[in-house]
Amino acid sequence: MKPPVTNPIPLSIQVPRNNARHAKISTNSLFEDKGYEKATMRELAARAEVGIGTIFQHFSSKPALLIATFDEEMRPVVENAISTIPATNLKEQLLHLMRHVFVFYARRIRLSRVLLKEILFMEGVGAENIKQMETEYLSKLEALFTEAVSRGEIQKSIHIPDAVAAFWSYYSYTLLEGLNASSFDIERQVARLSRLIDQLFSGIGVSSK
């Protein structure tokens, strides 16, 4: 099964100017040209053709700007995945979603590593935005699990938020493993996640009678 074809969506944020025109800040292109650590907010402002003060009116820091651009690109990826998701079979639905996400991260692997490092220890408004995004995505997963229960695919007795949290941990591990490799092998990581889902659904304990 081949990865889904997605149209590249420029990672950019539009910042209002006094003359009501908008300039796009091509944040990721600069991060990729110079590296995230070396790129400065002043350089971002110059590339966007706006003043440094204008940048700070909308983004308190470079990590906050990185998160904002991430949100702008990730949302259409998730929306596209949701719109094309299989009608039934929870496992296939989960793999379908995560395949789209893996394609997203694999497209700019170096920048993706930086992004996840920043997310793990982010504070302030950026952290609140990440929490909001995570809550939104977990809610979508909970809806899929709930529908799977109604179809009789998984047990009615399960605690859905815990089941989703377990899946999320498997997804996170698989994503990090892929990003830590020299190149992100999408098919390998999807296969790994598939095996982990099988284990989640079947359980690992031995029932005592």
C-alpha positions, -999 to 999 in steps of 0.1 A, spaced: 0 0 0 16 33 -11 16 64 11 -12 89 2 -2 116 -22 -5 150 -5 0 184 -21 28 203 -3 12 232 17 37 260 24 43 265 61 35 301 65 17 326 87 1 357 75 8 388 96 -14 419 91 4 451 79 -7 487 84 -17 490 48 -40 460 51 -18 438 29 -5 405 41 30 392 40 38 355 43 65 345 67 82 315 52 94 302 85 103 267 76 122 276 46 144 298 67 147 272 94 158 247 68 182 271 51 200 282 83 189 256 109 163 263 136 188 273 163 206 298 141 176 314 125 165 346 143 132 364 146 148 394 129 157 373 99 122 360 98 108 395 98 132 405 70 121 376 49 85 385 55 92 421 48 77 433 80 92 450 111 105 430 140 79 446 162 51 434 140 64 398 144 64 401 182 29 415 183 17 381 170 43 356 182 60 360 216 90 338 206 105 316 179 91 284 194 56 300 194 60 309 157 72 273 150 41 259 166 18 283 148 32 272 114 30 236 124 -7 240 133 -14 257 100 0 228 80 -11 199 102 -48 208 102 -54 202 65 -34 169 67 -57 157 94 -88 170 77 -79 152 45 -72 120 64 -106 122 82 -124 129 49 -110 98 33 -111 75 63 -125 39 58 -161 36 70 -155 6 93 -126 -14 109 -110 6 137 -75 -7 130 -76 3 94 -90 37 103 -62 43 128 -35 32 103 -51 54 76 -49 84 99 -13 78 111 0 71 76 -11 106 66 6 120 97 38 100 91 39 113 55 37 149 70 66 144 94 88 125 69 85 153 43 108 175 64 125 151 88 151 175 101 126 202 109 102 176 124 129 166 149 132 202 160 95 206 162 90 176 185 119 186 207 103 220 212 69 206 218 81 183 246 94 211 268 74 241 256 60 266 281 36 295 280 11 302 252 28 277 229 23 249 254 -14 259 257 -18 258 219 -2 224 218 -24 211 245 -55 224 227 -44 207 195 -37 174 213 -71 175 230 -88 181 197 -70 152 180 -76 129 210 -113 138 208 -114 127 172 -98 94 182 -123 88 210 -151 93 185 -136 65 163 -133 42 193 -168 49 204 -181 41 169 -161 9 169 -178 -1 202 -212 4 187 -202 -18 157 -191 -45 180 -154 -43 170 -141 -38 205 -154 -45 240 -181 -24 254 -165 -26 288 -133 -7 278 -126 27 292 -123 47 259 -101 75 271 -76 50 285 -77 30 253 -71 61 232 -42 71 255 -26 37 251 -29 40 213 -15 76 214 15 63 233 21 36 206 18 62 179 42 86 197 68 59 202 65 48 165 68 84 153 99 91 175 115 59 163 109 69 127 124 103 132 154 90 151 164 69 120 186 82 93 155 83 70 119 80 79 107 47 65 69 52 64 60 16 55 82 2 83 67 25 109 31 18 97 39 -20 100 53 -15 135 22 5 146 0 -22 131 16 -48 153 13 -26 183 -24 -21 176 -29 -58 174 -13 -62 208 -35 -34 222 -66 -50 209 -58 -85 220 -41 -76 253 -10 -93 268 -24 -106 301 -33 -143 307 -68 -146 322 -71 -168 352 -101 -191 356 
